[in-house]
């Protein structure tokens, strides 16, 4: 049976023809075959003895992680500070770079729809398509391990996110206000300053704090590739099998993310 909705909004049940029934069963059969084929490929190298033993191993590690080594927290204050700096400075750099990029990508503000806009859109897409960890790996290889690589990795990842949301906000502005400013004889920079920017300012502030909240989460794991912060301490503890330290670091990451979420919610409430 197939369901169609008529012009009156009422559902109508119609009987499938034999040909339609055969194609529907063939589609389900093909989906099942593809699922089984993909499953066989994904599990070809799986050692099932490890999988069956995984619950026992997980329980053993969990027991080793308790209680957390609270005395280790004195060695983590700098890592916490580095994590916050990576997220904050990376977000600020991304805002500085993404804002003009968004104006170049928006149809109603770009100097050229045929040439400038595609280049700006390409940069935005390229930034969003590469994960922060991959940026971190590349930058650690170029700049060496440390906080600087983490800051730039967060910035490069955030440019596409901020640029996309901001240029969409620019394209949705009320053009009548822009026309009113243009009618006074204002130049391009004055039109942007007095006709466009006041309209997108709430969206800009919301995007900024939202991306900062995301970057707090991402910066906590960048240290796993050598880009500084709490992730670096986490990697060191994992490599030495110091499970009580690992549990403490995970708790600190959780607290950091919760605090950043609370700050973001407060800021958004003030803005909106």
FENTAQUI-V205690 format. One record per residue. N is the residue number from 0. RES is the residue in one letter. PHI is phi in radians with two decimals (none if undefined). OMEGA is omega in radians with two decimals (* if undefined). D_LAST is the distance of its C-alpha to the last C-alpha in Angstrom with 2 decimals. Layout:
n = <N:N>
res = <RES:RES>
phi = <PHI:PHI>
omega = <OMEGA:OMEGA>
d_last = <D_LAST:D_LAST>
This chain:
n = <0:1:2:3:4:5:6:7:8:9:10:11:12:13:14:15:16:17:18:19:20:21:22:23:24:25:26:27:28:29:30:31:32:33:34:35:36:37:38:39:40:41:42:43:44:45:46:47:48:49:50:51:52:53:54:55:56:57:58:59:60:61:62:63:64:65:66:67:68:69:70:71:72:73:74:75:76:77:78:79:80:81:82:83:84:85:86:87:88:89:90:91:92:93:94:95:96:97:98:99:100:101:102:103:104:105:106:107:108:109:110:111:112:113:114:115:116:117:118:119:120:121:122:123:124:125:126:127:128:129:130:131:132:133:134:135:136:137:138:139:140:141:142:143:144:145:146:147:148:149:150:151:152:153:154:155:156:157:158:159:160:161:162:163:164:165:166:167:168:169:170:171:172:173:174:175:176:177:178:179:180:181:182:183:184:185:186:187:188:189:190:191:192:193:194:195:196:197:198:199:200:201:202:203:204:205:206:207:208:209:210:211:212:213:214:215:216:217:218:219:220:221:222:223:224:225:226:227:228:229:230:231:232:233:234:235:236:237:238:239:240:241:242:243:244:245:246:247:248:249:250:251:252:253:254:255:256:257:258:259:260:261:262:263:264:265:266:267:268:269:270:271>
res = <X:X:X:X:X:X:X:X:X:X:X:X:X:X:X:X:X:X:X:X:X:X:X:X:X:X:X:X:X:X:X:X:X:X:X:X:X:X:X:X:X:X:X:X:X:X:X:X:X:X:X:X:X:X:X:X:X:X:X:X:X:X:X:X:X:X:X:X:X:X:X:X:X:X:X:X:X:X:X:X:X:X:X:X:X:X:X:X:X:X:X:X:X:X:X:X:X:X:X:X:X:X:X:X:X:X:X:X:X:X:X:X:X:X:X:X:X:X:X:X:X:X:X:X:X:X:X:X:X:X:X:X:X:X:X:X:X:X:X:X:X:X:X:X:X:X:X:X:X:X:X:X:X:X:X:X:X:X:X:X:X:X:X:X:X:X:X:X:X:X:X:X:X:X:X:X:X:X:X:X:X:X:X:X:X:X:X:X:X:X:X:X:X:X:X:X:X:X:X:X:X:X:X:X:X:X:X:X:X:X:X:X:X:X:X:X:X:X:X:X:X:X:X:X:X:X:X:X:X:X:X:X:X:X:X:X:X:X:X:X:X:X:X:X:X:X:X:X:X:X:X:X:X:X:X:X:X:X:X:X:X:X:X:X:X:X:X:X:X:X:X:X>
phi = <none:-2.12:-1.94:-2.20:-1.91:-1.39:-1.14:-1.47:1.42:-1.61:-1.36:-2.11:-1.69:-2.20:-1.40:-1.25:-1.30:-0.97:-1.13:-1.13:-1.13:-1.10:-1.14:-1.17:-1.14:-1.11:-1.10:-1.13:-1.13:-1.13:-1.10:-1.12:-1.14:-1.14:-1.08:-1.12:-1.09:-1.13:-1.10:-1.13:-1.18:-1.17:-1.82:-1.08:-1.76:-1.31:-1.66:-1.19:-1.08:-1.20:-1.14:-1.17:-1.55:-1.03:-1.02:-1.17:-1.15:-1.10:-1.12:-1.15:-1.13:-1.08:-1.13:-1.21:-1.36:-1.89:-1.41:-1.06:-1.51:-1.14:-1.16:-1.31:-1.13:-1.12:-1.61:-1.90:-1.06:-1.15:-1.13:-1.12:-1.10:-1.09:-1.08:-1.13:-1.14:-1.03:-1.17:-1.24:-1.17:-1.08:-1.16:-1.10:-1.08:-1.11:-1.10:-1.11:-1.47:-1.37:-1.11:-1.12:-1.11:-1.14:-1.16:-1.30:-1.55:-1.26:-1.09:-1.53:-2.27:-1.24:-1.18:-2.61:-1.26:-1.46:-2.06:-1.22:-1.06:-1.05:-1.16:-1.11:-1.14:-1.11:-1.11:-1.11:-1.16:-1.09:-1.15:-1.30:-1.43:-1.91:-1.18:-1.08:-1.13:-1.20:-1.01:-1.09:-1.04:-1.14:-1.27:-1.13:-1.17:-1.54:-1.67:1.57:-1.17:2.54:-1.17:-1.03:-1.08:-1.16:-1.09:-1.18:-1.09:-1.12:-1.11:-1.12:-1.22:-1.42:-1.01:-1.14:-1.10:-1.17:-1.06:-1.13:-1.13:-1.28:-1.22:-1.16:-1.15:-1.13:-1.23:-1.75:-1.24:-1.42:-1.24:-1.13:-1.16:-1.14:-1.11:-1.14:-1.17:-1.15:-1.18:-1.40:1.57:-1.20:-1.46:-1.09:-1.16:-1.21:-1.11:-1.16:-1.22:-1.91:-1.86:-1.85:-1.03:-1.05:-1.33:-1.70:-1.03:-1.06:-1.14:-1.08:-1.13:-1.13:-1.08:-1.10:-1.23:-1.15:-1.22:-1.07:-1.09:-1.13:-1.19:-1.03:-1.15:-1.24:-1.23:-1.23:-1.90:-1.10:-1.10:-1.11:-1.86:1.66:-1.67:1.43:1.54:-1.12:-1.08:-1.17:-1.16:-1.13:-1.11:-1.09:-1.21:-1.16:-1.15:-1.68:1.01:-1.52:-1.12:-1.06:-1.23:-1.07:-1.11:-1.13:-1.11:-1.10:-1.13:-1.14:-1.06:-1.07:-1.10:-1.05:-1.16:-1.12:-1.13:-1.11:-1.12:-1.14:-1.08:-1.08:-1.10:-1.12:-1.12:-1.11:-1.12:-1.16:-1.21:-1.40>
omega = <3.09:-3.11:3.04:3.13:-3.12:-3.13:3.13:3.12:-3.12:3.11:3.12:3.14:3.11:-3.13:3.12:3.06:3.09:3.11:3.11:3.11:3.12:3.14:3.12:3.10:3.09:3.11:3.10:3.12:3.12:3.11:3.12:3.14:3.12:3.12:3.12:3.14:3.14:3.13:3.13:3.12:-3.08:-3.07:-3.09:-3.10:-3.11:3.04:-2.98:3.09:3.09:-3.13:-3.14:-3.12:-3.06:3.13:-3.14:3.12:3.12:3.11:3.13:3.12:3.14:3.09:3.13:-3.10:-3.10:-0.13:3.08:3.13:-3.03:3.14:-3.11:-3.06:3.13:3.11:-3.06:-3.08:3.11:3.12:3.09:3.13:3.10:3.14:3.12:3.13:3.12:-3.12:-3.06:-3.13:3.08:3.11:3.14:3.11:3.14:3.11:3.14:-3.09:-3.04:-3.09:3.08:3.11:3.11:3.10:3.09:-3.10:-3.12:-3.09:-3.05:3.12:-3.09:3.09:-3.10:3.12:-3.06:-3.03:-3.05:-3.09:3.11:3.12:3.13:3.11:3.12:3.12:3.14:-3.14:-3.14:3.13:-3.09:-3.05:-3.11:-3.11:-3.12:3.12:3.11:3.04:3.13:3.11:-3.13:-3.08:3.06:3.10:-3.10:-3.02:-3.03:-3.13:3.10:-3.06:-3.10:3.11:3.12:3.14:-3.11:3.12:3.11:-3.14:-3.11:3.11:-3.02:-3.09:-3.11:-3.14:-3.11:-3.12:-3.12:-3.12:-3.09:-3.13:3.03:3.08:3.12:-3.12:-3.10:-3.11:3.08:-3.07:-3.14:3.09:3.11:3.13:3.12:3.11:-3.14:-3.12:3.12:-3.11:-3.13:3.08:-3.04:-3.12:3.11:3.10:3.12:-3.07:-3.01:-3.11:-3.05:-3.03:3.11:-3.13:-3.08:-3.10:3.09:3.12:3.13:3.14:3.14:3.12:-3.10:-3.10:3.11:3.14:3.08:3.10:3.10:-3.10:3.04:3.14:-3.08:-3.11:3.13:-3.11:-3.14:3.12:3.11:3.08:3.07:-3.07:3.03:3.10:-3.10:3.13:3.12:3.07:3.11:3.12:3.13:3.13:3.10:-3.12:3.14:3.13:3.11:-3.02:3.06:3.07:3.11:-3.14:3.10:3.14:3.12:3.08:3.13:3.09:3.12:3.13:3.13:-3.14:3.13:3.12:3.11:3.09:3.13:3.12:-3.13:3.13:3.12:-3.13:3.13:3.11:3.11:-3.10:-3.06:*>
d_last = <48.26:45.43:42.69:41.84:39.60:41.35:40.20:40.10:37.54:40.25:41.03:44.55:46.54:48.97:51.60:51.46:54.56:56.64:55.48:51.80:52.47:54.27:51.45:48.89:51.07:51.67:47.94:47.45:50.55:49.35:45.95:47.83:50.19:47.44:45.68:48.97:49.75:46.41:46.81:50.32:49.17:46.33:48.65:51.77:51.64:50.27:52.54:52.23:53.99:51.00:48.63:50.66:50.79:47.06:46.19:48.89:47.80:44.14:45.30:47.53:44.79:42.47:45.30:45.81:42.13:42.42:42.17:39.88:41.57:39.53:41.75:40.50:37.06:38.54:39.10:35.53:33.61:34.15:33.15:29.85:29.25:30.28:27.88:24.86:26.24:26.83:23.27:21.76:24.35:24.43:20.71:21.15:24.24:22.64:19.82:22.63:24.69:22.26:20.54:23.85:24.84:21.91:23.00:26.52:25.61:23.66:26.20:25.11:25.26:27.97:31.34:33.24:32.32:35.65:35.86:32.80:30.21:32.29:32.72:29.02:28.33:31.21:29.82:26.44:28.32:30.80:28.21:26.48:29.87:31.14:29.98:29.22:32.41:34.48:33.11:33.95:37.46:38.13:36.88:38.80:41.86:41.37:40.04:41.36:39.57:37.02:33.46:33.60:34.12:31.12:28.81:30.04:29.89:26.20:25.58:27.69:26.05:22.47:23.38:23.71:20.50:18.34:20.63:20.50:16.77:16.50:19.52:18.36:15.21:17.77:20.02:17.55:16.94:18.48:22.00:23.01:21.11:22.87:26.15:25.81:25.47:28.34:30.47:30.59:32.39:29.64:30.42:28.46:26.68:25.73:24.39:22.13:21.07:20.48:20.07:18.28:16.43:14.13:13.12:12.49:11.01:7.30:9.27:11.65:9.65:8.36:12.02:13.46:12.36:13.08:16.42:17.23:16.98:19.32:21.57:22.10:23.60:25.64:26.97:28.47:30.91:31.71:34.41:36.36:37.37:38.01:34.76:34.39:32.08:32.38:33.67:36.74:37.58:37.04:39.43:42.01:41.93:42.28:45.16:47.01:46.28:44.83:42.99:42.09:40.30:38.54:37.19:35.96:34.18:32.54:31.33:29.93:28.11:26.64:25.57:24.08:22.00:20.86:19.88:17.97:16.12:15.34:14.18:11.93:10.36:10.04:8.60:5.88:5.30:5.71:3.79:0.00>
